[in-house]
Amino acid sequence: MSAPKVLALTGGVGGAKLGLGLAHCLPSENLAFVVNTGDDFEHLGLPISPDLDTLLYTLAGEVHEDQGWGRRDETWTVLNTLERLGGASWFRLGDKDLALHLRRRETLASGARLTQAMALLGDAFSVPFPLLPMSDDPVRTVLTTREFGRLPFQSYFVRERCAPTVQAIAYEGAGAAGLSPEVAAALADPALDLIVLCPSNPYLSIAPLLAIPPLRKALERRRVPAVAVCPLVGGAAVKGPTAKLMDELHVPRTPASIARYYGGVIDGLILDEQDRSHADAVRAEGVTPDVAPTVMLTLGDKITLAQRTLAFGETLRG
Amino acid sequence: MSAPKVLALTGGVGGAKLGLGLAHCLPSENLAFVVNTGDDFEHLGLPISPDLDTLLYTLAGEVHEDQGWGRRDETWTVLNTLERLGGASWFRLGDKDLALHLRRRETLASGARLTQAMALLGDAFSVPFPLLPMSDDPVRTVLTTREFGRLPFQSYFVRERCAPTVQAIAYEGAGAAGLSPEVAAALADPALDLIVLCPSNPYLSIAPLLAIPPLRKALERRRVPAVAVCPLVGGAAVKGPTAKLMDELHVPRTPASIARYYGGVIDGLILDEQDRSHADAVRAEGVTPDVAPTVMLTLGDKITLAQRTLAFGETLRG
């Protein structure tokens, strides 16, 4: 059997882990990524794309392994100096990371679309897989919080460390955002075999993609199976505020809630072994469950989960 | 005798050396600088002010002593990484220097004028002397060269290392540039005793100041002596393209040429000891000559020349 052709939808750290696993299982022409840009923002005059960069650094082998984002062997001279000069230092930009943002700014300023800027950066890092922004139009995730009112994503996520209580989430600009030619082509690719929703935060990382009408429509009208990996393990998130957010949004912290949230855009959901008892509830949502170890600590874990995801997709393709 | 109150007009490295000497001779309330911004440009999206920064770093004791500009103990992680990513690296921005430009960008983006941004940076570096941009309006020195046609200053100076043959120099924007309230107040200060034109390149560093009509007018109508330090020593420049430029502009490389160029805005010119024989020619231009060692290698040299400059001003004040 030849390798399937896969389109992976992903956000930050968790998604990048499965992305790395998939990258080890598939030849470069068989894997493309569509990446959340709802976390993007401008900081210090630079265009920052956290999820795209986390995936880029991960696939390039340049990611800081312990934290899951940013570059390994990073230095902090600029930020430390900026701090001494009274500048904004709450968003931790390392020296090497800063160089990437400067390069992206330079590329965008020359008239390139974000998709083109990322293609150039992917080449510079010898990453052979297309890392496609979900749209070249700006989409900004904004949270309504009890403590601060309206908070742009990074102010919530980094500056306030997800502490504020979230009352609502908006994906500003999503309704008017279009598909880039590259994303449109990837979705319409007749050779496509499988769509994977990586185990990123559904509300913060995958929801912005689904809030773009032509992207949601393309997923709803898919002619290939779509499989998600559940980001919850035993009612908790491996990383990040998914579980806290579900409580605040009054959603039960169960795989069935994830299945319901992804209703219409997935056919199958991979649950962690700990959540085996939730399989029937997932099936009740009209989604086929599969059970596997989903916690990815080692590269081996990532590859194993990627293989399992591809195999599950194969069974759904029937 | 109490210390005189001095306004020093300056450009880059040579001017900053005398500036440091003056800073050692005068209390902070008796010395202010008006600094060339004709070399300023935007690079990598950041506002770069080379002459202001050279003076700032010099007065703060942070300058790279050997090269005379940039910061000592500098690191180059960002630029080296940017270079590997295919970005522009011809303009050498160190990591610490970059932090300054990011901070200035942040300040300007919040609505501050350049003068205010420099005041904030001066405070951050504990420099007690006002470092006033010659104008808050943009002025850009542009050279017409035989080899490249029109060249913005930094492209000529840094990228092409002053190699192109200069046919003409323009100070774009100078005709429409206004005085900041701070420069206007410094020029009109009734307590002012002396104006010093530092030994910077007359055509590239001081000329942009003189090209601003209200600044030239204020200098022409001065009620205190103005003294320049000749940037030539034995027909050569201590640093930079002054002598080469004079040849290309068909101006004899003599102190008298400098006296003539500064006609109407100086009363006295300090010549180097090597140029003692040119004193009469300077006097013939209507400018009082003084002779002193002008090459500043050590801090002692700088202080000695500053003392000599202040004493010369005192004799001209009569």
Chai-1 contact restraints between the chains, C-beta under 6 A:
chainA,res_idxA,chainB,res_idxB,connection_type,confidence,min_distance_angstrom,max_distance_angstrom,comment,restraint_id
A,L44,B,L102,contact,1.0,0.0,6.0,A-B,restraint_1
A,G45,B,G45,contact,1.0,0.0,6.0,A-B,restraint_2
A,G45,B,R105,contact,1.0,0.0,6.0,A-B,restraint_3
A,T75,B,T77,contact,1.0,0.0,6.0,A-B,restraint_4
A,T77,B,T75,contact,1.0,0.0,6.0,A-B,restraint_5
A,T77,B,D95,contact,1.0,0.0,6.0,A-B,restraint_6
A,V78,B,D95,contact,1.0,0.0,6.0,A-B,restraint_7
A,V78,B,L98,contact,1.0,0.0,6.0,A-B,restraint_8
A,V78,B,A99,contact,1.0,0.0,6.0,A-B,restraint_9
A,T81,B,K96,contact,1.0,0.0,6.0,A-B,restraint_10
A,T81,B,A99,contact,1.0,0.0,6.0,A-B,restraint_11
A,L82,B,A99,contact,1.0,0.0,6.0,A-B,restraint_12
A,L82,B,L102,contact,1.0,0.0,6.0,A-B,restraint_13
A,L82,B,R103,contact,1.0,0.0,6.0,A-B,restraint_14
A,L85,B,R103,contact,1.0,0.0,6.0,A-B,restraint_15
A,L85,B,A124,contact,1.0,0.0,6.0,A-B,restraint_16
A,G86,B,A124,contact,1.0,0.0,6.0,A-B,restraint_17
A,G87,B,R103,contact,1.0,0.0,6.0,A-B,restraint_18
A,G87,B,E106,contact,1.0,0.0,6.0,A-B,restraint_19
A,D95,B,T77,contact,1.0,0.0,6.0,A-B,restraint_20
A,D95,B,V78,contact,1.0,0.0,6.0,A-B,restraint_21
A,D95,B,D95,contact,1.0,0.0,6.0,A-B,restraint_22
A,K96,B,T81,contact,1.0,0.0,6.0,A-B,restraint_23
A,L98,B,V78,contact,1.0,0.0,6.0,A-B,restraint_24
A,A99,B,V78,contact,1.0,0.0,6.0,A-B,restraint_25
A,A99,B,T81,contact,1.0,0.0,6.0,A-B,restraint_26
A,A99,B,L82,contact,1.0,0.0,6.0,A-B,restraint_27
A,L102,B,L44,contact,1.0,0.0,6.0,A-B,restraint_28
A,L102,B,L82,contact,1.0,0.0,6.0,A-B,restraint_29
A,R103,B,L82,contact,1.0,0.0,6.0,A-B,restraint_30
A,R103,B,L85,contact,1.0,0.0,6.0,A-B,restraint_31
A,R103,B,G87,contact,1.0,0.0,6.0,A-B,restraint_32
A,R105,B,G45,contact,1.0,0.0,6.0,A-B,restraint_33
A,E106,B,G87,contact,1.0,0.0,6.0,A-B,restraint_34
A,A124,B,L85,contact,1.0,0.0,6.0,A-B,restraint_35
A,A124,B,G86,contact,1.0,0.0,6.0,A-B,restraint_36
